[in-house]
């Protein structure tokens, strides 16, 4: 029996009935990052999401920059790098 396809590309489909191990293997072969088609969306939805994420990242970087130069010899790039390092800790 053919598996039911949830997407036009056939990446997402209902697996055949089987053991838990076969389901685990099926899940492992799925793409790490879900494609828009997994949710019934157009492929361009991924582009829109990437643009949103990029704008959000840039806005965050701009918001953590100092509003005025203190003359301490530290570049804006160094300030951003230090804030990122502190955030990752």
C-alpha positions in Angstrom: 0.0 0.0 0.0 1.3 3.5 -0.9 1.8 5.9 2.0 -0.3 9.0 2.1 1.6 12.1 0.9 1.1 15.3 3.0 3.0 17.5 0.6 3.5 17.7 -3.2 7.2 16.8 -2.9 6.5 13.7 -1.0 9.0 14.6 1.8 6.2 14.4 4.4 4.1 11.2 4.3 2.4 8.8 6.6 4.8 5.9 7.2 3.7 2.3 6.9 2.6 0.6 10.1 5.5 -0.8 12.0 7.5 -1.0 15.2 8.5 1.9 17.4 12.0 1.6 16.0 10.7 2.0 12.5 8.9 5.1 13.5 12.0 6.5 15.2 14.0 5.9 12.0 11.3 7.5 9.9 11.4 10.6 12.1 15.2 10.8 12.0 15.1 10.9 8.2 12.8 14.0 8.2 14.5 17.4 7.4 16.0 19.0 10.5 14.4 22.3 9.7 10.7 22.0 8.8 9.9 23.1 5.3 6.9 25.4 4.8 5.1 22.6 2.9 4.9 20.7 6.2 2.3 23.2 7.3 0.6 23.5 3.9 2.3 26.8 3.1 3.8 28.0 -0.1 7.7 27.6 -0.4 8.0 31.4 -0.4 6.9 31.4 3.2 10.4 30.3 4.2 11.8 33.5 2.6 9.3 35.6 4.5 10.3 33.9 7.8 14.0 34.5 7.0 13.5 38.1 6.3 11.6 38.5 9.6 14.4 36.8 11.5 17.0 38.9 9.9 15.1 42.2 10.6 14.7 41.1 14.2 18.4 40.3 14.6 19.4 43.6 13.1 17.0 45.5 15.3 18.4 43.8 18.4 22.0 44.6 17.4 21.1 48.2 16.8 19.2 48.4 20.2 22.3 47.3 22.2 24.7 49.7 20.6 25.7 52.6 22.8 23.7 55.8 21.9 26.8 58.0 22.2 30.6 57.5 22.0 32.3 57.5 25.3 35.7 58.1 23.9 37.0 55.0 25.7 38.6 53.6 22.5 36.2 50.7 22.2 34.6 50.3 18.8 30.9 49.6 18.2 31.8 46.2 16.8 33.7 45.3 20.0 30.7 46.4 22.1 28.3 44.2 20.1 30.8 41.2 20.3 31.1 41.6 24.1 27.3 41.8 24.5 26.9 38.6 22.4 29.6 36.8 24.5 27.8 37.8 27.7 24.5 36.6 26.4 25.8 33.2 25.4 27.2 32.6 28.9 
